[in-house]
Amino acid sequence: MPGCFKKTLFALAALVSFVSFLLIVVAMGTPKWVTGKILCKTGADLVNATDPELVKFIGDIYYGLFRGGKIRQCGLGGRRSKFTIFPHMVKKLNTGLHVMIIMFLCVAIFFSLVSFGFCILNAIKVPYRAIKGPAGVCLWNFLAGGFVVLAVTSFMAAVKLHHLTERIANFREIFLFVILEERFEDCFWLCVASATTHAVNLLLIAISGINFPKIKTKPEEANVTAEDIMY
């Protein structure tokens, strides 16, 4: 049976793994990974809008891995619309990259749950196989964190290098929209937090392997007096 200290560390590691699982699930299901400002360039050019008038042609956009929405401003008031990435819009995006991001996160979810199960196992008993012990827990956490990092990096590449926001903003639009600004929102940073939790788990497992020296107390010497001998 593992000691109380190791039980506590593995129980905490199990909790961290489950938190990572929840963070990824929430992030994938939320449609606000990126938000931004979009300018209706065609509308602004038609009326030769100057700087004070450009406000009437600036709208908003937000999207996640599966859906999003935008407010189009083309001089006649805002028009709200919502869209889904699958099955139609994905044809206009970098399909392979977008699917890979989702697959990376799904694999990370799987390894997070595996890590959770192995942490519970190590908190209850000492496994007789090394792969089920701390070495296995480190492996699953490393894989889970690695796949989250791959997903985050791929999504950043899609936004910055493949102009994901611009492609989504101009999907099935007659007018041309230009991206004025874009920023990553909380849902994106949830995935970054998930990768961080796995790094924390690796630290906890490393601490659990440290053999702290036991404090030995010096036994008290018995003081025998003459009176004790008499009795």
Residue pairs with C-beta under 8 A, 6 or more apart in sequence:
1 125
1 126
2 10
2 122
2 123
2 125
2 126
5 208
5 212
6 122
6 123
6 208
7 123
9 204
9 205
9 207
9 208
10 119
10 120
10 122
10 123
10 137
10 204
10 208
11 119
11 120
11 123
12 204
13 115
13 119
13 137
13 201
13 204
13 205
14 116
14 119
14 120
14 123
16 197
16 198
16 200
16 201
16 204
17 112
17 113
17 115
17 116
17 119
17 141
17 144
17 197
17 198
17 201
18 112
18 116
19 197
20 108
20 112
20 115
20 144
20 148
20 194
20 197
20 198
21 109
21 112
21 113
21 116
23 190
23 191
23 193
23 194
23 197
24 105
24 108
24 109
24 112
24 148
24 190
24 191
24 194
25 109
26 187
26 190
27 33
27 105
27 187
27 188
27 190
27 191
27 194
28 64
28 65
28 66
28 102
28 105
29 66
30 64
30 187
31 62
31 63
31 64
31 66
31 67
31 68
31 69
31 187
32 62
32 63
32 64
32 68
32 185
32 186
32 187
33 63
33 64
33 65
33 155
33 184
33 185
33 187
33 188
34 62
34 63
34 64
34 159
34 164
34 165
34 182
34 183
34 184
34 185
34 188
35 60
35 61
35 62
35 182
35 183
35 185
36 60
36 61
36 62
36 165
36 179
36 180
36 181
36 182
36 183
37 58
37 59
37 60
37 61
37 179
37 180
37 181
37 182
38 58
38 59
38 60
38 61
38 70
38 72
38 169
38 177
38 178
38 179
38 180
39 54
39 57
39 58
39 59
39 177
39 178
39 179
39 180
40 57
40 58
40 59
40 72
40 73
40 74
40 75
40 175
40 176
40 177
41 57
41 175
41 176
41 177
41 178
42 74
42 174
42 175
42 176
43 49
43 57
43 74
43 75
43 175
44 53
44 54
44 57
44 75
47 53
47 75
49 56
49 57
49 75
56 73
56 75
57 73
57 74
57 75
58 73
58 180
59 70
59 71
59 72
59 73
59 78
59 177
60 70
60 71
61 68
61 69
61 70
61 71
61 165
61 168
61 169
62 68
62 69
62 70
62 185
63 69
63 83
63 85
63 165
63 168
64 187
65 85
65 98
65 101
65 102
65 105
66 84
66 85
66 86
67 82
67 83
67 84
67 85
68 82
68 83
68 85
68 168
69 80
69 81
69 82
69 83
70 80
70 81
70 83
70 168
70 169
71 78
71 79
71 80
72 78
72 79
72 81
72 173
72 175
72 177
73 79
74 175
83 89
83 168
83 171
85 93
85 98
89 168
89 171
90 98
90 99
92 167
92 171
93 158
93 162
93 164
93 167
93 168
94 158
94 162
94 164
97 154
97 157
97 158
97 162
98 158
100 154
101 151
101 154
101 155
101 158
104 147
104 148
104 150
104 151
104 154
105 147
105 148
105 151
105 191
107 143
107 147
108 144
108 145
108 147
108 148
108 151
108 194
111 140
111 141
111 143
111 144
111 147
112 144
112 194
112 198
114 140
114 144
115 137
115 140
115 141
115 144
115 198
115 201
118 132
118 136
118 137
118 140
119 137
119 201
121 127
121 132
122 132
122 133
122 134
122 137
126 133
127 133
127 136
130 136
131 139
134 205
134 208
134 209
137 201
137 205
138 202
138 205
141 198
141 201
141 202
141 205
142 198
142 202
144 198
145 194
145 195
145 197
145 198
145 199
145 202
148 191
148 194
148 195
148 198
149 195
151 191
152 188
152 191
152 192
152 195
155 188
156 184
158 164
159 165
159 182
159 184
163 179
165 179
165 182
166 177
166 178
166 179
169 177
169 179
170 176
170 177
